[in-house]
Amino acid sequence: MRSLLNKIIFSIQALFLVLVMGGAQAQDVKAVASTPDGLVKFVVDDVMTTIKNDKAIQSGDLRKINALVDQKILPYSDFQKTTRMSMGRNWSKASPAQQAQITQEFKVLLIRIYGGALAQVKDQKVQYKPFRGSADDTDVVVRTAVVGKGEPIQLDYRLEKGATGWKVYDINILGAWLVESYRNQFNDQVSKGGIEGLIKFLQDRNTALSTNK
């Protein structure tokens, strides 16, 4: 049995694998982004090569990872939706300013915790499962598996089609969706200290992780 830690590491690695656009040209992305499975395959194939050739990312350079997220990940993800779904019913209790603050702190937390997972990208290969969606779908799941030395690792990506095209907002590793994994934590913090309690929890976690870096 894989440990929970390994499951979490691989899940966030999946997020990076889907979204990082290391060197891909905008026109190339546009050409394949009309289908969710096409976007996933193009980006994953490109990013696997990029990470393997980037020593700074492999070493966990937080400055470069932050720049990578801002420049290459966020344009192809709906992170506000990820945060909103992770908060569930508590999202509507937060003011717009609090929502923005929680989204930012959550993004920083994920980067700090899982940035090192990028260093684990070595000789893995990705298998793309047959896509079952239809042309009329606006919310789909693209299924893949990462093949390495051990058993294949299930990695699924949930995407939504909006005004600017397809964007990833959730990932699944071995049956556990990222949003569901954080929802219980967020609900617990809000029940203890309200929205401000959740913000303080995220800030404290980020401070602690920054200090231990």
Contacts in CASP RR format, 6 or more apart in sequence:
PFRMAT RR
TARGET T0000
AUTHOR 0000-0000-0000
METHOD contacts of the structure
MODEL  1
MRSLLNKIIFSIQALFLVLVMGGAQAQDVKAVASTPDGLVKFVVDDVMTT
IKNDKAIQSGDLRKINALVDQKILPYSDFQKTTRMSMGRNWSKASPAQQA
QITQEFKVLLIRIYGGALAQVKDQKVQYKPFRGSADDTDVVVRTAVVGKG
EPIQLDYRLEKGATGWKVYDINILGAWLVESYRNQFNDQVSKGGIEGLIK
FLQDRNTALSTNK
2 174 0 8 1.000
7 173 0 8 1.000
7 174 0 8 1.000
7 176 0 8 1.000
8 114 0 8 1.000
8 173 0 8 1.000
8 181 0 8 1.000
9 114 0 8 1.000
9 117 0 8 1.000
9 120 0 8 1.000
10 117 0 8 1.000
10 146 0 8 1.000
10 153 0 8 1.000
10 155 0 8 1.000
10 173 0 8 1.000
11 155 0 8 1.000
11 171 0 8 1.000
11 172 0 8 1.000
11 173 0 8 1.000
11 176 0 8 1.000
11 178 0 8 1.000
11 181 0 8 1.000
12 110 0 8 1.000
12 113 0 8 1.000
12 114 0 8 1.000
12 115 0 8 1.000
12 117 0 8 1.000
12 171 0 8 1.000
12 178 0 8 1.000
13 114 0 8 1.000
13 117 0 8 1.000
13 118 0 8 1.000
13 120 0 8 1.000
13 121 0 8 1.000
14 146 0 8 1.000
14 155 0 8 1.000
14 157 0 8 1.000
14 171 0 8 1.000
14 173 0 8 1.000
15 77 0 8 1.000
15 110 0 8 1.000
15 114 0 8 1.000
15 168 0 8 1.000
15 171 0 8 1.000
15 178 0 8 1.000
16 47 0 8 1.000
16 51 0 8 1.000
16 73 0 8 1.000
16 114 0 8 1.000
16 115 0 8 1.000
16 117 0 8 1.000
16 118 0 8 1.000
17 43 0 8 1.000
17 44 0 8 1.000
17 47 0 8 1.000
17 48 0 8 1.000
17 121 0 8 1.000
17 126 0 8 1.000
17 155 0 8 1.000
18 40 0 8 1.000
18 43 0 8 1.000
18 44 0 8 1.000
18 47 0 8 1.000
18 76 0 8 1.000
18 157 0 8 1.000
18 168 0 8 1.000
18 171 0 8 1.000
19 43 0 8 1.000
19 72 0 8 1.000
19 73 0 8 1.000
19 76 0 8 1.000
19 77 0 8 1.000
19 168 0 8 1.000
20 43 0 8 1.000
20 47 0 8 1.000
20 50 0 8 1.000
20 51 0 8 1.000
20 68 0 8 1.000
20 72 0 8 1.000
20 73 0 8 1.000
21 29 0 8 1.000
21 43 0 8 1.000
21 46 0 8 1.000
21 47 0 8 1.000
21 72 0 8 1.000
21 73 0 8 1.000
21 75 0 8 1.000
21 76 0 8 1.000
22 46 0 8 1.000
22 47 0 8 1.000
22 50 0 8 1.000
22 68 0 8 1.000
22 72 0 8 1.000
23 46 0 8 1.000
23 50 0 8 1.000
23 72 0 8 1.000
24 42 0 8 1.000
24 43 0 8 1.000
24 46 0 8 1.000
28 42 0 8 1.000
29 39 0 8 1.000
29 42 0 8 1.000
29 43 0 8 1.000
29 76 0 8 1.000
32 38 0 8 1.000
32 39 0 8 1.000
32 41 0 8 1.000
32 42 0 8 1.000
33 39 0 8 1.000
33 165 0 8 1.000
33 166 0 8 1.000
35 131 0 8 1.000
35 166 0 8 1.000
36 131 0 8 1.000
36 140 0 8 1.000
36 142 0 8 1.000
36 157 0 8 1.000
36 159 0 8 1.000
36 161 0 8 1.000
36 166 0 8 1.000
37 128 0 8 1.000
37 131 0 8 1.000
37 142 0 8 1.000
39 76 0 8 1.000
39 159 0 8 1.000
39 166 0 8 1.000
40 128 0 8 1.000
40 142 0 8 1.000
40 144 0 8 1.000
40 157 0 8 1.000
40 159 0 8 1.000
41 128 0 8 1.000
43 76 0 8 1.000
44 126 0 8 1.000
44 144 0 8 1.000
45 126 0 8 1.000
48 121 0 8 1.000
48 124 0 8 1.000
48 126 0 8 1.000
51 57 0 8 1.000
51 58 0 8 1.000
51 118 0 8 1.000
51 121 0 8 1.000
52 58 0 8 1.000
52 121 0 8 1.000
52 122 0 8 1.000
54 64 0 8 1.000
56 64 0 8 1.000
57 64 0 8 1.000
57 65 0 8 1.000
57 68 0 8 1.000
57 118 0 8 1.000
57 119 0 8 1.000
58 118 0 8 1.000
58 119 0 8 1.000
58 121 0 8 1.000
59 119 0 8 1.000
60 115 0 8 1.000
60 116 0 8 1.000
60 118 0 8 1.000
60 119 0 8 1.000
62 111 0 8 1.000
62 112 0 8 1.000
62 115 0 8 1.000
62 213 0 8 1.000
65 111 0 8 1.000
65 115 0 8 1.000
65 118 0 8 1.000
66 111 0 8 1.000
69 107 0 8 1.000
69 111 0 8 1.000
76 167 0 8 1.000
76 168 0 8 1.000
77 167 0 8 1.000
77 168 0 8 1.000
77 169 0 8 1.000
78 160 0 8 1.000
78 167 0 8 1.000
78 168 0 8 1.000
78 169 0 8 1.000
79 103 0 8 1.000
79 106 0 8 1.000
79 107 0 8 1.000
79 169 0 8 1.000
80 99 0 8 1.000
80 103 0 8 1.000
81 160 0 8 1.000
81 169 0 8 1.000
82 106 0 8 1.000
82 169 0 8 1.000
82 170 0 8 1.000
82 178 0 8 1.000
82 179 0 8 1.000
83 91 0 8 1.000
83 99 0 8 1.000
83 102 0 8 1.000
83 103 0 8 1.000
83 106 0 8 1.000
84 91 0 8 1.000
84 99 0 8 1.000
85 169 0 8 1.000
85 170 0 8 1.000
85 179 0 8 1.000
85 183 0 8 1.000
86 106 0 8 1.000
86 178 0 8 1.000
86 179 0 8 1.000
86 182 0 8 1.000
86 183 0 8 1.000
86 186 0 8 1.000
87 94 0 8 1.000
87 102 0 8 1.000
87 183 0 8 1.000
87 186 0 8 1.000
87 187 0 8 1.000
87 190 0 8 1.000
87 198 0 8 1.000
88 183 0 8 1.000
88 186 0 8 1.000
88 187 0 8 1.000
90 186 0 8 1.000
90 187 0 8 1.000
90 190 0 8 1.000
90 195 0 8 1.000
90 198 0 8 1.000
91 99 0 8 1.000
93 190 0 8 1.000
93 194 0 8 1.000
93 195 0 8 1.000
94 102 0 8 1.000
94 195 0 8 1.000
95 195 0 8 1.000
98 195 0 8 1.000
98 196 0 8 1.000
98 199 0 8 1.000
101 199 0 8 1.000
102 195 0 8 1.000
102 198 0 8 1.000
102 199 0 8 1.000
102 202 0 8 1.000
105 199 0 8 1.000
105 202 0 8 1.000
105 203 0 8 1.000
105 206 0 8 1.000
106 182 0 8 1.000
106 202 0 8 1.000
108 206 0 8 1.000
109 202 0 8 1.000
109 205 0 8 1.000
109 206 0 8 1.000
109 209 0 8 1.000
112 206 0 8 1.000
112 209 0 8 1.000
112 210 0 8 1.000
112 213 0 8 1.000
113 209 0 8 1.000
123 148 0 8 1.000
123 149 0 8 1.000
124 146 0 8 1.000
124 147 0 8 1.000
124 148 0 8 1.000
125 146 0 8 1.000
125 147 0 8 1.000
125 148 0 8 1.000
126 144 0 8 1.000
126 145 0 8 1.000
126 146 0 8 1.000
126 147 0 8 1.000
126 155 0 8 1.000
127 144 0 8 1.000
127 145 0 8 1.000
127 146 0 8 1.000
127 147 0 8 1.000
127 152 0 8 1.000
128 142 0 8 1.000
128 143 0 8 1.000
128 144 0 8 1.000
129 142 0 8 1.000
129 143 0 8 1.000
129 144 0 8 1.000
129 145 0 8 1.000
131 140 0 8 1.000
131 142 0 8 1.000
131 143 0 8 1.000
133 140 0 8 1.000
137 161 0 8 1.000
138 160 0 8 1.000
138 161 0 8 1.000
138 162 0 8 1.000
139 158 0 8 1.000
139 159 0 8 1.000
139 160 0 8 1.000
139 161 0 8 1.000
140 158 0 8 1.000
140 159 0 8 1.000
141 156 0 8 1.000
141 157 0 8 1.000
141 158 0 8 1.000
141 159 0 8 1.000
141 172 0 8 1.000
142 156 0 8 1.000
142 157 0 8 1.000
142 159 0 8 1.000
143 154 0 8 1.000
143 155 0 8 1.000
143 156 0 8 1.000
143 157 0 8 1.000
144 155 0 8 1.000
144 156 0 8 1.000
144 157 0 8 1.000
145 152 0 8 1.000
145 153 0 8 1.000
145 154 0 8 1.000
145 155 0 8 1.000
146 152 0 8 1.000
146 153 0 8 1.000
146 155 0 8 1.000
147 153 0 8 1.000
153 173 0 8 1.000
153 174 0 8 1.000
154 172 0 8 1.000
154 173 0 8 1.000
154 174 0 8 1.000
154 175 0 8 1.000
155 171 0 8 1.000
155 172 0 8 1.000
155 173 0 8 1.000
156 171 0 8 1.000
156 172 0 8 1.000
156 175 0 8 1.000
157 168 0 8 1.000
157 170 0 8 1.000
157 171 0 8 1.000
157 172 0 8 1.000
158 168 0 8 1.000
158 169 0 8 1.000
158 170 0 8 1.000
158 171 0 8 1.000
158 172 0 8 1.000
158 177 0 8 1.000
159 166 0 8 1.000
159 167 0 8 1.000
159 168 0 8 1.000
159 169 0 8 1.000
160 166 0 8 1.000
160 167 0 8 1.000
160 169 0 8 1.000
169 179 0 8 1.000
170 177 0 8 1.000
170 178 0 8 1.000
170 179 0 8 1.000
171 177 0 8 1.000
171 178 0 8 1.000
172 178 0 8 1.000
186 198 0 8 1.000
189 197 0 8 1.000
189 198 0 8 1.000
189 201 0 8 1.000
190 197 0 8 1.000
190 198 0 8 1.000
END
